[in-house]
């Protein structure tokens, strides 16, 4: 991934250098023409630069307007949205437990089962989450004083609950009756272009689905 980004950066730099060299050459030629041709030559010289910089200007203007609005939205609604997500997971979890008659997820390896298993297979599910900028700000303030970071604890709890519930739903869809040896792994997902930027986290839940014959 980094090699691809390096190639893209090299190509972009080469294009910019070519545009600048062309513009410089055109400006040098513009000095030798009559004054009435100056507007056309100036447009010819500055046109490529303006076209190249236009997307960056538009993005900067949009981000200047949308950025504060998104931050304000996080301040007002991030906690409420997280509670709604957790309530939804609890309802889905209750429906799954009612279907299986118990919680099908277990960390046991199956050594407690003497026999009667007719089929088994891998079951997995994943969920990617990222805290809002407001939640990251609250976490940063908490880090200054130390102690428990409650806002991140709530975010991680919702992510783990969602991943486990998706595992139950995958097991139900595949017709498994139990899921043994359940494990949960986490992995940070950071943009290669900004390793120190905002991170997303993937929670990967997996286990062995079994059917009783």
Rosetta silent file (secondary structure, phi, psi, omega in degrees, C-alpha in Angstrom):
SEQUENCE: XXXXXXXXXXXXXXXXXXXXXXXXXXXXXXXXXXXXXXXXXXXXXXXXXXXXXXXXXXXXXXXXXXXXXXXXXXXXXXXXXXXXXXXXXXXXXXXXXXXXXXXXXXXXXXXXXXXXXXXXXXXXXXXXXXXXXXXXXXXXXXXXXXXXXXXXXXXXXXXXXXXXXXXXXXXXXXXXXXXXXXXXXXXXXXXXXXXXXXXXXXXXXXXXXXXXX
SCORE:     score description
SCORE:     0.000 S_00000001
   1 L     0.000  -41.356 -179.162    0.000    0.000    0.000 S_00000001
   2 H   -67.285  -34.049  178.708    2.799    2.409    0.841 S_00000001
   3 H   -66.041  -36.536  177.590    4.538    1.687   -2.491 S_00000001
   4 H   -65.504  -43.536  178.187    1.340    2.573   -4.332 S_00000001
   5 H   -62.258  -37.109  178.807    1.043    5.819   -2.379 S_00000001
   6 H   -65.250  -40.397  178.749    4.684    6.606   -3.201 S_00000001
   7 H   -65.259  -42.707  179.095    4.037    6.060   -6.897 S_00000001
   8 H   -62.162  -42.549  178.376    0.945    8.247   -6.809 S_00000001
   9 H   -62.572  -39.874  178.713    2.912   10.975   -5.010 S_00000001
  10 H   -64.927  -44.119  179.283    5.714   10.770   -7.585 S_00000001
  11 H   -63.272  -43.008  179.632    3.285   11.001  -10.497 S_00000001
  12 H   -62.000  -44.554  178.658    1.485   13.955   -8.881 S_00000001
  13 H   -62.904  -39.058  179.063    4.754   15.775   -8.278 S_00000001
  14 H   -64.610  -41.666  178.613    5.837   15.123  -11.866 S_00000001
  15 H   -63.750  -43.129  179.180    2.562   16.500  -13.225 S_00000001
  16 H   -63.126  -41.286  178.252    2.871   19.611  -11.059 S_00000001
  17 H   -63.883  -40.230  178.788    6.453   20.180  -12.206 S_00000001
  18 H   -63.934  -41.664  178.971    5.414   19.774  -15.818 S_00000001
  19 H   -63.309  -43.601 -179.909    2.578   22.276  -15.361 S_00000001
  20 H   -65.235  -40.507  178.551    4.900   24.785  -13.699 S_00000001
  21 H   -65.053  -41.601  178.342    7.556   24.370  -16.410 S_00000001
  22 H   -63.998  -41.854 -179.753    4.940   24.823  -19.116 S_00000001
  23 H   -65.174  -41.559  177.870    3.543   27.890  -17.391 S_00000001
  24 H   -62.991  -40.817  178.154    7.018   29.395  -16.996 S_00000001
  25 H   -65.354  -40.664  179.735    7.802   28.780  -20.631 S_00000001
  26 H   -66.818  -38.192  177.615    4.517   30.321  -21.698 S_00000001
  27 H   -64.906  -38.343  177.538    5.121   33.362  -19.508 S_00000001
  28 H   -64.037  -38.990  178.254    8.543   33.828  -21.062 S_00000001
  29 H   -71.049  -27.853 -177.522    7.016   33.686  -24.516 S_00000001
  30 H   -66.224  -25.828 -179.522    4.288   36.110  -23.461 S_00000001
  31 L   -70.032  -18.338 -176.795    6.838   38.878  -23.019 S_00000001
  32 L   -95.018   -5.449 -177.822    7.660   38.742  -26.722 S_00000001
  33 L   -98.419  170.700 -179.248    4.092   39.162  -27.988 S_00000001
  34 L   -71.660  158.391 -177.023    2.045   42.303  -28.344 S_00000001
  35 H   -64.079  -30.819 -178.822    0.141   43.724  -25.416 S_00000001
  36 H   -69.328  -16.465  178.629   -3.245   43.014  -27.037 S_00000001
  37 H   -93.378   -1.784 -174.673   -2.455   39.282  -26.893 S_00000001
  38 H   -60.498  -45.778 -179.871   -1.573   39.390  -23.182 S_00000001
  39 H   -57.584  -42.285 -179.391   -4.999   38.279  -21.809 S_00000001
  40 H   -66.276  -41.485  179.385   -5.054   35.210  -24.052 S_00000001
  41 H   -67.216  -40.269  178.586   -1.474   34.298  -23.184 S_00000001
  42 H   -62.375  -41.321  177.455   -2.128   34.857  -19.473 S_00000001
  43 H   -64.100  -39.213  178.341   -5.173   32.591  -19.645 S_00000001
  44 H   -64.795  -36.373 -178.665   -3.118   29.974  -21.470 S_00000001
  45 H   -75.081  -45.003 -174.288   -0.420   30.166  -18.819 S_00000001
  46 H   -86.894  -16.588 -178.012   -2.624   30.215  -15.759 S_00000001
  47 H   -54.636  -53.849 -179.626   -5.360   27.890  -17.048 S_00000001
  48 H   -59.427  -38.867 -179.802   -3.638   24.573  -16.211 S_00000001
  49 H   -65.954  -42.031  179.463   -2.658   25.820  -12.747 S_00000001
  50 H   -64.442  -42.600  179.152   -6.194   27.012  -12.029 S_00000001
  51 H   -64.404  -37.922 -178.555   -7.708   23.733  -13.221 S_00000001
  52 H   -70.671  -36.634 -176.515   -5.240   21.739  -11.138 S_00000001
  53 H   -87.213  -13.718 -176.178   -5.812   23.764   -7.964 S_00000001
  54 H   -58.392  -47.180  179.548   -9.617   24.074   -8.322 S_00000001
  55 H   -59.319  -37.733  179.980  -10.461   20.707   -6.668 S_00000001
  56 H   -67.787  -37.832  178.562   -8.240   21.554   -3.675 S_00000001
  57 H   -65.757  -44.428  179.592   -9.865   24.967   -3.305 S_00000001
  58 H   -62.719  -43.292  179.412  -13.364   23.475   -3.477 S_00000001
  59 H   -62.654  -41.771  179.400  -12.441   20.790   -0.945 S_00000001
  60 H   -62.558  -41.623  179.448  -10.980   23.393    1.413 S_00000001
  61 H   -65.691  -45.196 -179.170  -14.113   25.540    1.239 S_00000001
  62 H   -63.292  -43.657 -178.720  -16.431   22.552    1.763 S_00000001
  63 H   -66.164  -35.464  177.861  -14.351   21.225    4.667 S_00000001
  64 H   -62.761  -33.482 -179.552  -14.268   24.656    6.314 S_00000001
  65 H   -85.482  -45.591 -173.294  -18.068   24.700    6.284 S_00000001
  66 H   -77.587  -34.237 -176.961  -18.857   21.016    6.888 S_00000001
  67 H   -53.845  -55.121  178.479  -16.125   20.308    9.467 S_00000001
  68 H   -61.008  -34.843  178.858  -17.581   22.445   12.300 S_00000001
  69 H   -65.076  -42.287  178.671  -21.085   21.170   11.498 S_00000001
  70 H   -64.618  -40.248  178.345  -19.914   17.550   11.779 S_00000001
  71 H   -63.455  -43.937  178.756  -18.147   18.299   15.065 S_00000001
  72 H   -63.261  -37.790  177.250  -21.283   19.974   16.459 S_00000001
  73 H   -62.308  -40.811  177.683  -23.342   16.978   15.349 S_00000001
  74 H   -63.790  -39.554  178.620  -20.972   14.707   17.275 S_00000001
  75 H   -61.723  -42.045 -172.715  -21.294   16.884   20.382 S_00000001
  76 H   -84.380  -34.357 -167.087  -25.096   16.774   20.290 S_00000001
  77 H  -123.187   -7.977 -174.730  -25.893   13.293   18.997 S_00000001
  78 H   -63.118  -43.967  179.687  -22.916   10.909   19.333 S_00000001
  79 H   -66.208  -40.650 -179.746  -23.861    9.687   22.817 S_00000001
  80 H   -66.028  -42.621  178.431  -27.533    9.353   21.894 S_00000001
  81 H   -62.975  -36.087  179.152  -26.706    7.450   18.716 S_00000001
  82 H   -67.675  -40.161  177.258  -24.443    5.130   20.702 S_00000001
  83 H   -65.251  -39.949  177.986  -27.204    4.392   23.214 S_00000001
  84 H   -63.266  -40.756  177.491  -29.647    3.711   20.380 S_00000001
  85 H   -61.208  -44.218 -179.250  -27.139    1.325   18.807 S_00000001
  86 H   -65.887  -40.922  177.539  -26.709   -0.526   22.108 S_00000001
  87 H   -61.363  -39.529  178.340  -30.484   -0.766   22.629 S_00000001
  88 H   -64.496  -40.985  179.279  -30.829   -2.207   19.138 S_00000001
  89 H   -64.520  -40.408 -179.915  -28.117   -4.795   19.848 S_00000001
  90 H   -62.947  -41.493  178.283  -29.836   -5.819   23.105 S_00000001
  91 H   -64.566  -43.915  178.452  -33.146   -6.375   21.293 S_00000001
  92 H   -65.813  -36.547  178.037  -31.474   -8.452   18.578 S_00000001
  93 H   -64.334  -41.766  178.002  -29.572  -10.419   21.209 S_00000001
  94 H   -61.880  -40.152  178.280  -32.826  -11.239   23.029 S_00000001
  95 H   -65.407  -39.339  179.436  -34.357  -12.475   19.778 S_00000001
  96 H   -67.290  -43.497  179.715  -31.332  -14.690   19.078 S_00000001
  97 H   -64.757  -36.316  176.702  -31.314  -16.180   22.585 S_00000001
  98 H   -65.295  -37.018  179.495  -35.034  -16.871   22.290 S_00000001
  99 H   -67.543  -46.139 -177.697  -34.413  -18.677   18.979 S_00000001
 100 H   -81.163  -19.293 -175.143  -31.588  -20.874   20.321 S_00000001
 101 L    85.156   -3.669  178.296  -33.099  -21.317   23.776 S_00000001
 102 L  -170.225  176.234  173.520  -29.828  -20.071   25.286 S_00000001
 103 L   -77.951  116.468 -175.343  -26.825  -17.991   24.331 S_00000001
 104 L   -72.967  -15.233 -176.280  -25.148  -20.085   21.614 S_00000001
 105 E   -82.594  133.434  179.855  -21.742  -18.448   22.064 S_00000001
 106 L  -146.681  144.126  176.217  -19.286  -20.232   24.315 S_00000001
 107 L   -87.460   -2.089  178.280  -15.561  -20.016   24.961 S_00000001
 108 L   -67.413  149.900 -178.298  -15.425  -23.768   25.666 S_00000001
 109 L   -89.360   -0.843  178.109  -13.447  -25.891   23.226 S_00000001
 110 L    95.259    0.897  179.451  -16.031  -28.646   23.116 S_00000001
 111 L   -67.726  -17.628  178.028  -14.190  -31.107   25.364 S_00000001
 112 L   -78.634  -10.952 -178.948  -17.278  -31.153   27.572 S_00000001
 113 L   -95.909  119.577 -176.875  -19.279  -32.678   24.712 S_00000001
 114 L   -75.989  -44.768 -178.234  -18.896  -36.451   24.570 S_00000001
 115 L  -169.213 -171.810  177.040  -20.541  -37.048   21.231 S_00000001
 116 L    94.565    2.763  178.570  -23.528  -36.381   19.013 S_00000001
 117 E   -84.973  122.887 -178.636  -21.949  -33.695   16.781 S_00000001
 118 E   -97.646  -23.437 -177.856  -22.906  -34.279   13.171 S_00000001
 119 E  -158.303  154.348  178.348  -21.282  -31.267   11.522 S_00000001
 120 E  -151.264  161.043 -179.371  -19.021  -28.332   12.334 S_00000001
 121 E  -175.365  168.051 -178.021  -17.565  -25.303   10.595 S_00000001
 122 E   -78.882  136.719  174.049  -16.090  -21.862   10.986 S_00000001
 123 E  -126.558  133.532 -179.317  -18.366  -18.954   11.894 S_00000001
 124 E  -148.825  157.165  177.630  -17.111  -15.379   11.880 S_00000001
 125 E  -156.418  154.616 -179.281  -18.346  -11.801   11.897 S_00000001
 126 E  -140.447  160.056  178.967  -16.720   -8.397   12.095 S_00000001
 127 E  -149.023  132.211 -179.748  -17.616   -4.837   12.949 S_00000001
 128 E  -111.060  129.887  179.068  -15.650   -1.633   12.301 S_00000001
 129 E  -136.841  158.813  175.726  -16.189    1.404   14.489 S_00000001
 130 L  -147.488  131.366  177.516  -14.549    4.753   15.061 S_00000001
 131 L   -68.303  154.095  177.893  -15.236    7.266   17.827 S_00000001
 132 L   -73.372  166.759  178.081  -16.346   10.747   16.847 S_00000001
 133 H   -62.545  -32.900  177.582  -14.019   13.739   17.134 S_00000001
 134 H   -65.842  -43.755  178.596  -15.980   14.851   20.175 S_00000001
 135 H   -65.506  -37.583  176.426  -15.437   11.495   21.882 S_00000001
 136 H   -64.688  -37.060  177.840  -11.741   11.607   20.996 S_00000001
 137 H   -64.755  -44.435  178.340  -11.530   15.085   22.525 S_00000001
 138 H   -62.085  -41.563  178.930  -13.174   13.890   25.757 S_00000001
 139 H   -63.841  -39.522  179.119  -10.800   10.906   25.843 S_00000001
 140 H   -64.464  -40.551  178.053   -7.798   13.208   25.354 S_00000001
 141 H   -64.473  -41.074  178.465   -8.931   15.430   28.230 S_00000001
 142 H   -63.812  -34.258 -179.869   -9.365   12.360   30.456 S_00000001
 143 H   -66.140  -27.587  178.654   -5.855   11.211   29.570 S_00000001
 144 H   -63.664  -33.226 -177.998   -4.451   14.459   30.943 S_00000001
 145 H  -100.448  -14.889 -179.363   -5.717   13.534   34.412 S_00000001
 146 L    82.281  174.196  179.333   -5.415    9.771   34.104 S_00000001
 147 L    98.284 -166.951 -176.284   -7.868    7.114   35.227 S_00000001
 148 L   -74.396  132.517  178.335  -10.695    5.380   33.468 S_00000001
 149 L   -98.164   90.449 -171.566  -11.733    6.749   30.060 S_00000001
 150 H   -63.104  -39.355 -174.927  -15.479    6.120   30.239 S_00000001
 151 H   -64.064  -39.656  178.647  -16.370    7.439   26.794 S_00000001
 152 H   -73.061  -32.058  176.635  -13.987    5.021   25.052 S_00000001
 153 H   -61.450  -42.419  179.881  -15.153    2.192   27.301 S_00000001
 154 H   -66.625  -40.745  179.798  -18.728    2.734   26.114 S_00000001
 155 H   -62.787  -44.985 -179.595  -17.673    2.871   22.470 S_00000001
 156 H   -66.396  -37.170  178.746  -15.703   -0.377   22.757 S_00000001
 157 H   -61.946  -42.960  177.908  -18.565   -2.072   24.608 S_00000001
 158 H   -64.085  -41.716  179.514  -20.961   -1.248   21.792 S_00000001
 159 H   -63.462  -43.209  179.318  -18.466   -2.529   19.213 S_00000001
 160 H   -67.189  -40.793  179.680  -17.907   -5.833   21.015 S_00000001
 161 H   -63.836  -40.325  179.423  -21.633   -6.344   21.579 S_00000001
 162 H   -65.876  -42.435  179.830  -22.352   -5.694   17.895 S_00000001
 163 H   -64.109  -42.917  179.217  -19.638   -8.131   16.739 S_00000001
 164 H   -66.086  -38.216  178.974  -20.908  -10.903   19.046 S_00000001
 165 H   -67.785  -38.081  175.933  -24.495  -10.360   17.944 S_00000001
 166 H   -63.634  -32.587  176.341  -23.477  -10.554   14.295 S_00000001
 167 H   -66.005  -41.343  176.209  -21.773  -13.848   15.145 S_00000001
 168 H   -61.432  -42.953 -178.312  -25.049  -15.170   16.597 S_00000001
 169 H   -68.023  -35.949  175.602  -26.917  -14.051   13.494 S_00000001
 170 H   -64.917  -41.545  178.272  -24.355  -15.701   11.217 S_00000001
 171 H   -63.328  -41.144  178.960  -24.696  -18.932   13.190 S_00000001
 172 H   -65.176  -42.971 -179.339  -28.473  -18.810   12.928 S_00000001
 173 H   -64.126  -34.118 -178.884  -28.361  -18.148    9.182 S_00000001
 174 H   -85.389   -6.889  177.588  -25.997  -21.116    8.655 S_00000001
 175 L    85.397   14.742  177.606  -28.125  -23.432   10.794 S_00000001
 176 L   -76.611  148.519 -179.532  -25.587  -24.005   13.576 S_00000001
 177 L   -96.721  -25.829  177.616  -26.948  -24.891   16.997 S_00000001
 178 E  -146.094  157.997  174.397  -23.949  -23.779   19.056 S_00000001
 179 E  -127.542  111.689 -176.800  -20.758  -21.806   18.531 S_00000001
 180 E   -99.784  164.411  174.651  -17.799  -23.104   20.525 S_00000001
 181 E    53.496   44.929 -177.562  -14.326  -21.729   21.185 S_00000001
 182 E   -71.239  133.155  177.798  -15.442  -18.148   20.534 S_00000001
 183 E  -132.223  150.389  178.761  -12.614  -15.634   20.283 S_00000001
 184 E  -126.997  122.531  177.445  -12.613  -11.878   19.702 S_00000001
 185 E  -114.078  152.023  176.262   -9.695  -10.082   18.052 S_00000001
 186 E  -126.151  148.562  179.040   -9.223   -6.371   17.468 S_00000001
 187 E  -146.241  134.373  177.286   -7.145   -4.556   14.879 S_00000001
 188 E   -78.438  140.351  177.970   -6.511   -0.864   14.317 S_00000001
 189 E  -119.063  103.859 -175.784   -7.276    0.481   10.863 S_00000001
 190 L  -116.019  133.533  176.775   -5.205    3.589   10.180 S_00000001
 191 L   -59.021  129.853  179.650   -4.980    5.428    6.824 S_00000001
 192 H   -58.745  -29.078 -178.575   -1.460    4.881    5.386 S_00000001
 193 H   -74.005  -17.215 -177.819   -1.328    8.540    4.409 S_00000001
 194 H  -144.399   75.327 -175.642   -1.833    9.633    8.028 S_00000001
 195 L   -59.674  -26.571 -178.383   -0.509    7.024   10.503 S_00000001
 196 L   -96.632    9.249 -177.014   -1.020    9.374   13.450 S_00000001
 197 L   -83.706 -167.092 -179.442   -4.534   10.370   12.439 S_00000001
 198 L   -63.293  132.210 -176.321   -7.926    9.193   13.643 S_00000001
 199 L  -104.855  145.762  167.070   -8.052    5.411   13.893 S_00000001
 200 E  -105.502  156.859 -178.130  -10.875    2.990   13.278 S_00000001
 201 E  -125.734  130.558  174.290  -10.965   -0.369   15.032 S_00000001
 202 E  -100.093  128.965  174.119  -12.149   -3.662   13.592 S_00000001
 203 E  -106.735  120.719 -175.666  -13.549   -6.230   16.013 S_00000001
 204 E  -114.676  116.128  179.635  -13.417   -9.736   14.552 S_00000001
 205 E  -110.321  136.134 -178.673  -15.398  -12.475   16.320 S_00000001
 206 E  -150.837  160.781 -179.694  -15.110  -16.115   15.292 S_00000001
 207 E  -171.141 -176.723 -179.567  -15.810  -19.600   16.574 S_00000001
 208 E  -105.722  113.592  177.060  -16.675  -23.166   15.617 S_00000001
 209 E   -80.530  139.222 -179.350  -20.294  -23.756   14.701 S_00000001
 210 E  -131.712  153.745  172.595  -21.660  -27.221   15.462 S_00000001
 211 E  -124.848  142.103  178.336  -24.773  -29.243   14.726 S_00000001
 212 E   -97.287  134.002 -179.249  -26.009  -32.140   16.796 S_00000001
 213 L   -87.056    0.000    0.000  -27.094  -35.264   14.963 S_00000001
